[in-house]
């Protein structure tokens, strides 16, 4: 196989949770461009407008990663309509910004439940079929927040940081457990990108973030797609349990 052909996903089926917008949509678009049939999971039907303009033939599924039975139905629908699931991208996530001394326990639980438990549930359901077929790719969208602490003036979201650190540990552990079944589990750790989640804080913190980033700027649209495609394609068949930071060098310091 020629090297560029290793990045093709022709005939593969991918599900992207949280794939209706933001970084999830960017990744879903990359997978479709590489030839995969793509399904998107989002909490509300109204979230799919932009996504279906970019990926007209995507399969939209309304669901919540906190709902295990709903996830089982969603993955069953994907396989019934598109074929056996080869790639799962866990991009669904939430955050909550507040002083760690004041944040309500209920918000901490919600962030952990969506970002960690939701990822675990989706991965476990998908992995059952992948195990039977002897092949699968699971990509978790973590964050540089899971690799380092942040000053309060840049990011005051301890629950989010904890959830992404937990997600990185989950990635490594499932890679060890499921590697013998041909299932690769990896994670991306994006730095600061303009998204719906960051749009309210970036104008305030951009100068401080860029000062801490060796490349001296924020991430740009499209700069996560190539890394995601690598970890979802045959090009990374000998890679598992890894966390790839796409952060302009922030975590290298």
Helices and strands as residue ranges (DSSP letters): G 3-7, E 13-17, H 22-33, E 37-42, G 45-48, H 49-54, E 59-62, H 68-81, E 87-90, H 105-112, I 113-117, H 118-133, E 136-141, G 144-146, H 158-178, G 179-181, E 183-190, H 199-211, H 225-232, G 234-236, E 243-246, G 250-252
